Structures are given as C-alpha cells and as structure tokens.
Amino acid sequence: MQVLGQCVVAILLGGVLGWERERAGKWAGLRTHMLVCVAAMLYVRVGQFLILDAEETFQPGNLRTDPSVMIAKPSSRALPLLERGPFFAEARPNLTA
C-alpha cells in the first residue's frame, strides 16, 4: 500500500513539472514527466526491496556486494537511448528543449 501511495505522489509531482513545461511550449511535457517520476520511484523501491531481501537471505557479513547493482547495469545501458531525444526534437522546430 505504501508503494501505491508513493506512486500517486510521483504522478502528481511529475504532472506539476510536466504541466509547467507544456505551458511554456517546451519538449517533454506532462505525460513524459509523469512517466519519468514513476519510473524513478519504482527504480528506487526495487533497489530497496532487493537490499531487504538480501539481508534476510544471507548471514550478516556474507553479503559483499550491493544487490541494487543488478538493476543499475541494465539502466546504464539505456542512457544512450535517452540521449537521442534532441535528435527527435529537430523534426519539430517550434518546440524548445
């Protein structure tokens, strides 16, 4: 239930940021910011759940790595895809980044 509440808060705060950008006519507006905020919240929560699960599974002192690394590596490979956003914005010159 706590995760659902955090998801609602992330949607609302992302919506406020996105609405402000849409009003200003900038690229990445309401839906984009709502999605990014929810994804960031879920990313952090999954990392927290992995750490709690690892603490329950392994004996104290036997865990020598951070379990959240399991989700950090795939996300670092997705960053180059996010960098392509400005190239797509060139197709619509009336929007500003």
Buried (B, 14 or more C-beta within 10 A) or exposed (E): EEEEEBBEEBBEBBBBBBBEBBEEEBBBBBEBBBBBBBEEBBBBBBBEEBBEEBEEEEEEEEEEEEBBEEBEEEEEEEEEEEEEEEEEBEEEEEEEE
